[in-house]
Amino acid sequence: MNKNRETGAVLDPKYDASGLITAVATDAVTGEVLMVAHMDAEALERTRETGEAHFYSRSRARLWKKGESSGNVLRVVEARIDCDQDSVWLRVEPAGPTCHTGARSCFYRQIQPDGLHRVD
């Protein structure tokens, strides 16, 4: 246990073997979970510098700004890091749908006994 990382005032993210931490984005007003993604050190720094969410795309193997092509950026109202600094919570103001499918949230389907049901 790293007491300084867990209770100190210094940002010291604990990246995994791939150099990533999990990032959860929620609507700053409603609290709804909008998306879960990953950040590398550069994505976290760009997010802090610009106030807009940046992530690391594992499928594209590169940094990307949320909304860079759609315009549906996520403006960060508050960023928090968990106790052992291996995941980030972004409270955001979305400028449109968050999901690439056009849904408000990436979590638009509920798991039911008979399959998936859209709930947006």
N, CA and C atoms as an extended XYZ file, in Angstrom:
360
Properties=species:S:1:pos:R:3:atomname:S:1:resname:S:1:resid:I:1 pbc="F F F"
N         0.843       -1.184        0.000 N   MET     1
C         0.000        0.000        0.000 CA  MET     1
C         0.887        1.246        0.000 C   MET     1
N         0.592        2.160       -0.906 N   ASN     2
C         1.331        3.404       -1.004 CA  ASN     2
C         0.497        4.501       -0.356 C   ASN     2
N         0.791        4.799        0.905 N   LYS     3
C         0.005        5.785        1.660 CA  LYS     3
C        -0.031        7.146        0.976 C   LYS     3
N         1.101        7.565        0.402 N   ASN     4
C         1.143        8.863       -0.254 CA  ASN     4
C         0.190        8.882       -1.449 C   ASN     4
N         0.188        7.807       -2.246 N   ARG     5
C        -0.712        7.726       -3.395 CA  ARG     5
C        -2.170        7.683       -2.922 C   ARG     5
N        -2.429        6.954       -1.846 N   GLU     6
C        -3.807        6.746       -1.399 CA  GLU     6
C        -4.389        7.894       -0.593 C   GLU     6
N        -3.584        8.622        0.123 N   THR     7
C        -4.137        9.684        0.970 CA  THR     7
C        -3.480       11.040        0.763 C   THR     7
N        -2.441       11.083       -0.051 N   GLY     8
C        -1.716       12.330       -0.265 CA  GLY     8
C        -2.412       13.272       -1.225 C   GLY     8
N        -1.798       14.415       -1.445 N   ALA     9
C        -2.365       15.459       -2.291 CA  ALA     9
C        -1.680       15.554       -3.651 C   ALA     9
N        -0.848       14.555       -3.986 N   VAL    10
C        -0.117       14.581       -5.250 CA  VAL    10
C        -0.784       13.632       -6.239 C   VAL    10
N        -1.062       14.130       -7.440 N   LEU    11
C        -1.601       13.279       -8.491 CA  LEU    11
C        -0.495       12.343       -8.961 C   LEU    11
N        -0.721       11.035       -8.800 N   ASP    12
C         0.278       10.023       -9.141 CA  ASP    12
C        -0.458        8.795       -9.691 C   ASP    12
N        -1.043        8.914      -10.894 N   PRO    13
C        -1.860        7.819      -11.434 CA  PRO    13
C        -1.102        6.498      -11.513 C   PRO    13
N        -1.810        5.438      -11.215 N   LYS    14
C        -1.258        4.086      -11.254 CA  LYS    14
C        -1.760        3.421      -12.538 C   LYS    14
N        -0.993        3.574      -13.603 N   TYR    15
C        -1.365        3.025      -14.903 CA  TYR    15
C        -1.125        1.519      -14.926 C   TYR    15
N        -1.931        0.797      -15.716 N   ASP    16
C        -1.746       -0.650      -15.842 CA  ASP    16
C        -0.556       -0.963      -16.746 C   ASP    16
N        -0.346       -2.232      -17.023 N   ALA    17
C         0.804       -2.653      -17.832 CA  ALA    17
C         0.776       -2.056      -19.231 C   ALA    17
N        -0.412       -1.669      -19.712 N   SER    18
C        -0.545       -1.044      -21.028 CA  SER    18
C        -0.436        0.473      -20.962 C   SER    18
N        -0.221        1.001      -19.766 N   GLY    19
C        -0.094        2.448      -19.601 CA  GLY    19
C        -1.431        3.165      -19.545 C   GLY    19
N        -2.488        2.452      -19.118 N   LEU    20
C        -3.839        3.011      -19.127 CA  LEU    20
C        -4.486        2.974      -17.750 C   LEU    20
N        -5.422        3.897      -17.549 N   ILE    21
C        -6.325        3.853      -16.413 CA  ILE    21
C        -7.741        3.961      -16.962 C   ILE    21
N        -8.698        3.416      -16.224 N   THR    22
C       -10.103        3.473      -16.618 CA  THR    22
C       -10.666        4.845      -16.296 C   THR    22
N       -11.498        5.358      -17.201 N   ALA    23
C       -12.154        6.645      -16.992 CA  ALA    23
C       -13.660        6.470      -17.163 C   ALA    23
N       -14.410        6.951      -16.195 N   VAL    24
C       -15.868        6.907      -16.234 CA  VAL    24
C       -16.369        8.337      -16.371 C   VAL    24
N       -17.221        8.579      -17.363 N   ALA    25
C       -17.793        9.914      -17.566 CA  ALA    25
C       -19.273        9.879      -17.213 C   ALA    25
N       -19.680       10.788      -16.332 N   THR    26
C       -21.085       10.900      -15.949 CA  THR    26
C       -21.578       12.312      -16.224 C   THR    26
N       -22.865       12.432      -16.448 N   ASP    27
C       -23.479       13.738      -16.657 CA  ASP    27
C       -23.407       14.515      -15.345 C   ASP    27
N       -22.861       15.707      -15.385 N   ALA    28
C       -22.675       16.512      -14.178 CA  ALA    28
C       -23.992       16.921      -13.537 C   ALA    28
N       -25.063       16.975      -14.315 N   VAL    29
C       -26.354       17.387      -13.777 CA  VAL    29
C       -27.164       16.195      -13.281 C   VAL    29
N       -27.286       15.160      -14.111 N   THR    30
C       -28.163       14.033      -13.772 CA  THR    30
C       -27.449       12.899      -13.059 C   THR    30
N       -26.136       12.804      -13.195 N   GLY    31
C       -25.380       11.707      -12.610 CA  GLY    31
C       -25.380       10.451      -13.464 C   GLY    31
N       -26.065       10.470      -14.606 N   GLU    32
C       -26.143        9.311      -15.487 CA  GLU    32
C       -24.756        8.947      -16.009 C   GLU    32
N       -24.445        7.643      -16.016 N   VAL    33
C       -23.192        7.180      -16.594 CA  VAL    33
C       -23.313        7.308      -18.108 C   VAL    33
N       -22.385        8.043      -18.717 N   LEU    34
C       -22.422        8.263      -20.157 CA  LEU    34
C       -21.503        7.316      -20.911 C   LEU    34
N       -20.310        7.092      -20.374 N   MET    35
C       -19.371        6.205      -21.053 CA  MET    35
C       -18.256        5.775      -20.106 C   MET    35
N       -17.599        4.692      -20.480 N   VAL    36
C       -16.395        4.215      -19.814 CA  VAL    36
C       -15.343        4.084      -20.908 C   VAL    36
N       -14.176        4.619      -20.661 N   ALA    37
C       -13.095        4.582      -21.650 CA  ALA    37
C       -11.778        4.442      -20.902 C   ALA    37
N       -10.684        4.660      -21.597 N   HIS    38
C        -9.360        4.567      -20.992 CA  HIS    38
C        -8.563        5.833      -21.278 C   HIS    38
N        -7.662        6.129      -20.369 N   MET    39
C        -6.774        7.277      -20.531 CA  MET    39
C        -5.342        6.820      -20.334 C   MET    39
N        -4.453        7.374      -21.148 N   ASP    40
C        -3.028        7.244      -20.878 CA  ASP    40
C        -2.586        8.582      -20.273 C   ASP    40
N        -1.315        8.726      -19.986 N   ALA    41
C        -0.832        9.956      -19.353 CA  ALA    41
C        -1.125       11.187      -20.211 C   ALA    41
N        -0.971       11.053      -21.530 N   GLU    42
C        -1.215       12.191      -22.409 CA  GLU    42
C        -2.690       12.587      -22.423 C   GLU    42
N        -3.583       11.604      -22.436 N   ALA    43
C        -5.020       11.898      -22.430 CA  ALA    43
C        -5.421       12.614      -21.145 C   ALA    43
N        -4.882       12.161      -20.021 N   LEU    44
C        -5.189       12.810      -18.752 CA  LEU    44
C        -4.658       14.241      -18.742 C   LEU    44
N        -3.454       14.436      -19.237 N   GLU    45
C        -2.874       15.780      -19.275 CA  GLU    45
C        -3.659       16.698      -20.212 C   GLU    45
N        -4.016       16.225      -21.384 N   ARG    46
C        -4.793       17.050      -22.332 CA  ARG    46
C        -6.158       17.411      -21.744 C   ARG    46
N        -6.772       16.457      -21.047 N   THR    47
C        -8.057       16.721      -20.400 CA  THR    47
C        -7.898       17.824      -19.372 C   THR    47
N        -6.860       17.743      -18.574 N   ARG    48
C        -6.612       18.763      -17.551 CA  ARG    48
C        -6.312       20.116      -18.180 C   ARG    48
N        -5.554       20.130      -19.260 N   GLU    49
C        -5.166       21.386      -19.914 CA  GLU    49
C        -6.332       22.070      -20.610 C   GLU    49
N        -7.177       21.292      -21.299 N   THR    50
C        -8.216       21.862      -22.153 CA  THR    50
C        -9.597       21.941      -21.516 C   THR    50
N        -9.849       21.131      -20.499 N   GLY    51
C       -11.189       21.089      -19.907 CA  GLY    51
C       -12.171       20.286      -20.734 C   GLY    51
N       -11.671       19.589      -21.745 N   GLU    52
C       -12.507       18.699      -22.561 CA  GLU    52
C       -11.908       17.303      -22.515 C   GLU    52
N       -12.777       16.289      -22.470 N   ALA    53
C       -12.331       14.917      -22.280 CA  ALA    53
C       -11.542       14.380      -23.466 C   ALA    53
N       -10.398       13.830      -23.159 N   HIS    54
C        -9.538       13.132      -24.114 CA  HIS    54
C        -9.337       11.714      -23.584 C   HIS    54
N        -9.230       10.768      -24.472 N   PHE    55
C        -9.065        9.375      -24.087 CA  PHE    55
C        -8.014        8.727      -24.968 C   PHE    55
N        -7.659        7.492      -24.614 N   TYR    56
C        -6.787        6.703      -25.462 CA  TYR    56
C        -7.642        5.614      -26.087 C   TYR    56
N        -7.706        5.584      -27.393 N   SER    57
C        -8.479        4.573      -28.112 CA  SER    57
C        -7.631        3.321      -28.275 C   SER    57
N        -8.063        2.246      -27.650 N   ARG    58
C        -7.336        0.988      -27.792 CA  ARG    58
C        -7.497        0.425      -29.200 C   ARG    58
N        -8.658        0.617      -29.814 N   SER    59
C        -8.871        0.077      -31.162 CA  SER    59
C        -8.077        0.843      -32.216 C   SER    59
N        -7.925        2.158      -32.032 N   ARG    60
C        -7.164        2.965      -32.986 CA  ARG    60
C        -5.708        3.158      -32.562 C   ARG    60
N        -5.416        2.737      -31.331 N   ALA    61
C        -4.068        2.864      -30.760 CA  ALA    61
C        -3.548        4.295      -30.836 C   ALA    61
N        -4.407        5.230      -30.399 N   ARG    62
C        -3.985        6.633      -30.405 CA  ARG    62
C        -4.858        7.470      -29.467 C   ARG    62
N        -4.355        8.638      -29.159 N   LEU    63
C        -5.092        9.617      -28.378 CA  LEU    63
C        -6.268       10.122      -29.201 C   LEU    63
N        -7.416       10.362      -28.563 N   TRP    64
C        -8.526       11.001      -29.269 CA  TRP    64
C        -9.307       11.892      -28.317 C   TRP    64
N        -9.756       12.990      -28.865 N   LYS    65
C       -10.607       13.918      -28.127 CA  LYS    65
C       -12.042       13.495      -28.382 C   LYS    65
N       -12.799       13.282      -27.329 N   LYS    66
C       -14.201       12.915      -27.495 CA  LYS    66
C       -14.901       14.027      -28.263 C   LYS    66
N       -15.537       13.661      -29.375 N   GLY    67
C       -16.243       14.624      -30.199 CA  GLY    67
C       -15.399       15.243      -31.290 C   GLY    67
N       -14.171       14.737      -31.491 N   GLU    68
C       -13.296       15.347      -32.499 CA  GLU    68
C       -13.890       15.291      -33.899 C   GLU    68
N       -14.694       14.286      -34.194 N   SER    69
C       -15.332       14.240      -35.515 CA  SER    69
C       -16.818       14.576      -35.450 C   SER    69
N       -17.486       14.227      -34.359 N   SER    70
C       -18.935       14.459      -34.249 CA  SER    70
C       -19.284       15.844      -33.716 C   SER    70
N       -18.350       16.452      -32.993 N   GLY    71
C       -18.645       17.721      -32.335 CA  GLY    71
C       -19.273       17.531      -30.967 C   GLY    71
N       -19.546       16.296      -30.588 N   ASN    72
C       -20.181       15.998      -29.304 CA  ASN    72
C       -19.130       15.866      -28.198 C   ASN    72
N       -18.493       16.975      -27.893 N   VAL    73
C       -17.440       16.990      -26.880 CA  VAL    73
C       -18.040       16.829      -25.484 C   VAL    73
N       -17.178       16.458      -24.564 N   LEU    74
C       -17.553       16.378      -23.153 CA  LEU    74
C       -16.746       17.441      -22.413 C   LEU    74
N       -17.432       18.486      -21.943 N   ARG    75
C       -16.762       19.530      -21.166 CA  ARG    75
C       -16.678       19.067      -19.721 C   ARG    75
N       -15.479       19.033      -19.184 N   VAL    76
C       -15.258       18.509      -17.841 CA  VAL    76
C       -15.575       19.577      -16.798 C   VAL    76
N       -16.511       19.248      -15.928 N   VAL    77
C       -16.891       20.119      -14.817 CA  VAL    77
C       -16.013       19.814      -13.609 C   VAL    77
N       -15.737       18.523      -13.423 N   GLU    78
C       -14.912       18.089      -12.290 CA  GLU    78
C       -14.263       16.765      -12.649 C   GLU    78
N       -13.026       16.591      -12.229 N   ALA    79
C       -12.325       15.316      -12.406 CA  ALA    79
C       -11.885       14.832      -11.032 C   ALA    79
N       -12.164       13.564      -10.775 N   ARG    80
C       -11.735       12.941       -9.523 CA  ARG    80
C       -10.952       11.673       -9.846 C   ARG    80
N       -10.100       11.292       -8.903 N   ILE    81
C        -9.358       10.044       -9.054 CA  ILE    81
C        -9.666        9.192       -7.821 C   ILE    81
N        -9.725        7.876       -8.002 N   ASP    82
C       -10.087        7.018       -6.877 CA  ASP    82
C        -8.931        6.874       -5.892 C   ASP    82
N        -9.185        6.143       -4.808 N   CYS    83
C        -8.246        6.068       -3.688 CA  CYS    83
C        -6.867        5.545       -4.058 C   CYS    83
N        -6.778        4.569       -4.955 N   ASP    84
C        -5.448        4.089       -5.321 CA  ASP    84
C        -4.987        4.632       -6.671 C   ASP    84
N        -5.679        5.624       -7.172 N   GLN    85
C        -5.323        6.383       -8.361 CA  GLN    85
C        -5.180        5.526       -9.623 C   GLN    85
N        -6.084        4.536       -9.764 N   ASP    86
C        -6.054        3.744      -10.995 CA  ASP    86
C        -7.328        3.871      -11.809 C   ASP    86
N        -8.198        4.803      -11.435 N   SER    87
C        -9.360        5.118      -12.267 CA  SER    87
C        -9.784        6.563      -12.021 C   SER    87
N       -10.364        7.143      -13.068 N   VAL    88
C       -10.755        8.553      -13.056 CA  VAL    88
C       -12.258        8.662      -13.261 C   VAL    88
N       -12.870        9.599      -12.558 N   TRP    89
C       -14.289        9.900      -12.721 CA  TRP    89
C       -14.371       11.325      -13.251 C   TRP    89
N       -14.952       11.473      -14.437 N   LEU    90
C       -15.162       12.782      -15.039 CA  LEU    90
C       -16.639       13.141      -14.949 C   LEU    90
N       -16.951       14.240      -14.289 N   ARG    91
C       -18.306       14.783      -14.305 CA  ARG    91
C       -18.310       15.785      -15.448 C   ARG    91
N       -19.198       15.578      -16.418 N   VAL    92
C       -19.122       16.331      -17.668 CA  VAL    92
C       -20.454       16.952      -18.067 C   VAL    92
N       -20.343       17.921      -18.963 N   GLU    93
C       -21.497       18.483      -19.667 CA  GLU    93
C       -21.361       18.039      -21.114 C   GLU    93
N       -22.226       17.119      -21.568 N   PRO    94
C       -22.124       16.642      -22.947 CA  PRO    94
C       -22.728       17.634      -23.932 C   PRO    94
N       -22.080       17.775      -25.092 N   ALA    95
C       -22.571       18.673      -26.146 CA  ALA    95
C       -23.309       17.861      -27.202 C   ALA    95
N       -24.140       16.941      -26.772 N   GLY    96
C       -24.872       16.070      -27.683 CA  GLY    96
C       -24.774       14.635      -27.218 C   GLY    96
N       -25.190       13.701      -28.052 N   PRO    97
C       -25.112       12.286      -27.680 CA  PRO    97
C       -23.670       11.880      -27.385 C   PRO    97
N       -23.493       11.025      -26.396 N   THR    98
C       -22.150       10.564      -26.043 CA  THR    98
C       -21.748        9.338      -26.838 C   THR    98
N       -22.687        8.436      -27.078 N   CYS    99
C       -22.362        7.179      -27.752 CA  CYS    99
C       -22.210        7.368      -29.264 C   CYS    99
N       -21.293        6.618      -29.840 N   HIS   100
C       -21.087        6.681      -31.298 CA  HIS   100
C       -22.309        6.182      -32.073 C   HIS   100
N       -23.245        5.505      -31.382 N   THR   101
C       -24.480        5.038      -32.037 CA  THR   101
C       -25.527        6.146      -32.132 C   THR   101
N       -25.263        7.270      -31.472 N   GLY   102
C       -26.226        8.369      -31.438 CA  GLY   102
C       -27.059        8.382      -30.168 C   GLY   102
N       -26.871        7.389      -29.307 N   ALA   103
C       -27.596        7.349      -28.027 CA  ALA   103
C       -26.964        8.348      -27.058 C   ALA   103
N       -27.766        8.848      -26.146 N   ARG   104
C       -27.288        9.808      -25.153 CA  ARG   104
C       -26.142        9.226      -24.325 C   ARG   104
N       -26.266        7.957      -23.950 N   SER   105
C       -25.277        7.256      -23.145 CA  SER   105
C       -24.882        5.968      -23.852 C   SER   105
N       -23.692        5.496      -23.602 N   CYS   106
C       -23.292        4.196      -24.144 CA  CYS   106
C       -24.036        3.060      -23.449 C   CYS   106
N       -24.656        3.353      -22.319 N   PHE   107
C       -25.395        2.354      -21.542 CA  PHE   107
C       -26.892        2.490      -21.799 C   PHE   107
N       -27.292        2.301      -23.043 N   TYR   108
C       -28.683        2.507      -23.446 CA  TYR   108
C       -29.488        1.210      -23.535 C   TYR   108
N       -28.873        0.082      -23.176 N   ARG   109
C       -29.592       -1.200      -23.205 CA  ARG   109
C       -29.552       -1.863      -21.838 C   ARG   109
N       -30.691       -2.385      -21.448 N   GLN   110
C       -30.823       -3.087      -20.183 CA  GLN   110
C       -30.812       -4.593      -20.450 C   GLN   110
N       -30.106       -5.328      -19.608 N   ILE   111
C       -30.053       -6.784      -19.747 CA  ILE   111
C       -31.282       -7.378      -19.080 C   ILE   111
N       -32.071       -8.085      -19.855 N   GLN   112
C       -33.284       -8.751      -19.376 CA  GLN   112
C       -33.147      -10.250      -19.623 C   GLN   112
N       -33.973      -11.078      -18.967 N   PRO   113
C       -33.897      -12.519      -19.199 CA  PRO   113
C       -34.043      -12.923      -20.673 C   PRO   113
N       -34.822      -12.146      -21.436 N   ASP   114
C       -35.052      -12.494      -22.840 CA  ASP   114
C       -34.135      -11.750      -23.810 C   ASP   114
N       -33.139      -11.039      -23.299 N   GLY   115
C       -32.204      -10.326      -24.156 CA  GLY   115
C       -32.016       -8.883      -23.745 C   GLY   115
N       -31.583       -8.056      -24.671 N   LEU   116
C       -31.327       -6.649      -24.411 CA  LEU   116
C       -32.523       -5.787      -24.789 C   LEU   116
N       -32.827       -4.797      -23.958 N   HIS   117
C       -33.929       -3.869      -24.215 CA  HIS   117
C       -33.420       -2.444      -24.145 C   HIS   117
N       -33.713       -1.669      -25.165 N   ARG   118
C       -33.302       -0.264      -25.210 CA  ARG   118
C       -34.065        0.517      -24.150 C   ARG   118
N       -33.356        1.377      -23.417 N   VAL   119
C       -33.989        2.109      -22.318 CA  VAL   119
C       -33.806        3.621      -22.381 C   VAL   119
N       -33.288        4.131      -23.484 N   ASP   120
C       -33.073        5.583      -23.547 CA  ASP   120
C       -34.368        6.267      -23.894 C   ASP   120
